[in-house]
Amino acid sequence: HKIMPIGSSFFIDTAVFSSTFTNIRYALYRVKDAIRDFDRDSAYPFQLQAADSRRADICLHLHISETRVTISLDSSGESLHHRGYRKGYNVAPLNEVLAAGMLFMAGYDGSTSFFDPMCGSGTLPIEAAMIASDTPAGYYRHDFGFKHWLNYDRELWESIREETQRKAILKPIIAKDRDFKVIGIATSNIINASFRRSITIEQADFIEAPAPVGPLLIMTNPPYGKRVTHENLLALYEGIGKTLKHRYAGSTAWILASPASLFHPIGLAPSKKIKLFNGDLECELRKFTLFEGSKKEFVTHKKNPLEEDSKERSFPSQKVFLHNQGADKRFSRSAKPFEKPFGKHFSSPRKEGEEAREERDTKRFSHSATPFEKPFGKHFSS
C-alpha cells in the first residue's frame, strides 16, 4: 500500500531455478494470492488487480534460486532496450541495445564521420547520434515503471530531465538505403528523435552511389537472407567488398552478418571478429581496415611512423644498442685514451711510430704468435 495506488494492476515476472519449486505457476500464484489477500484483509482495501502482461501499472519480479526467494520491484516497466524514438520499423529491425553496443565496440564517440549504407529503419544512425550528442538512453521514453508508484515525485523527475545537456554533433552522420519505403520509416524515426538536422538521409544504392567524403566509420547490417530477403546474396556481398576496396580507402568498415560464410564473397581480410547475438540468431561483427594497394604496402607504410616514434621511447632493445655502440667506441682506434677500458694498462708509456704499431698488431693476432707475443703478453703469461 506504500507503493501501489488504489485500483492499480500488477504483473509478476518469474525466474525459478529450484529443485524444491518445480512448478513455476504454483510459485507465481502463491505470490499473487498473498498480495490480493493482504489487500482484501487490510482496513482500506486498494482493490488491486492481477494482470497478465507487463503493461500493468506495477511490475514485480519473483526470483527463486533453490530455497532462496527474492521479490523485486521493477522500476523500468517495459524493457529498457525500447528507447522510445521508433514510430515504425522494417522487417527484423536491429535491437537498439545491440546497435549501441556495436558502436561502442567500434570505438565510436562522435569524433569521426559515420556512415550506414543500408540503414533500414535508422537504428544505427540514431544510436550514433545519441552517442555523439551525449543523449541518455531513456531520454525519449515517456513511461517508466516508477511513474506509477504511489510515492512518485514528478517535480524531482522533471528537474533531473532538465539537467540533461545534449552536445552539438560536429561530424557528419550519413544514412542511406536503396528501398524508398524503408527511407520513409527511417526518416520518421530520425525526426522523432530530433536528429533531422544532424543525420543526412537519402535513398541510394551503396554499390552504385558515390562515396561520401572520408575518412569514415562505416557500420551496417546487410540482409542475411533469412528474415530480410535479397534476390542475390552472393552478388550483394561481392559488391559490398569491391565497393569498400575501391571507393573507401582510408576508412574502416564494420559489418554484422550471419552465417559467417556470407563474409567470404566480400574478399577482404578482417582485422577483428566479434561473435554477437541478434535476437536468437548468432552473428559475427567483423572489422575491415580499408587501404589502397596491397596489404604488404599498407603494413610497410603503416610501420614508418612507429619506427620514427620508437626513437623517442626507451625500449630495452634501444638500451642494448647504445651499450654496444659504446663498447665499439671504446675499442676503436679513434677512441681517446680515457675511453679505453683500464686505460693505464693498455696505453703505451712511449710514443710509437705507425710502422712499429702495425708490426706489433700483426704479431698479436697472428696464429703463429708465441705465447709471449699474444696480446697483452705480460698479463696472460704464466
Buried (B, 14 or more C-beta within 10 A) or exposed (E): BEBBBEEBBBBBEBEBEBEEBEEBEEBBEEBBEEBBEEBEEEEEEBEBEBBEEBEBBBBBBBBBEEEEBEEEEBEBBBEEEBBBBBEBBBEBBBBBBBBBBBBEBBEBEBEBBBBBBBBBBBBBBBBBBBBBBEBEBBBBBEEBBBBBBEEBEEEEEEEEEEEEEBEEBEBBBBBBBBBEEBBEBBBBBBBBBBBEEBBBBEBBBBBEBEBBEBEBBBBBBBBBBEEBEEEEBEEBBBBBBBBBBEBBBEBBBBBBBBEEEBBEBBEBEBEEEBEBEBEEEEBBBBBBBBBEEEEEEBEEEEEEEEEEEEEEEEEEEEEEEEEEEEEEEBEEEEBEEEEBEEEEEEEEEEEEEEEEEEEEEEBEEEEEBEEEBBEEBEEEEE
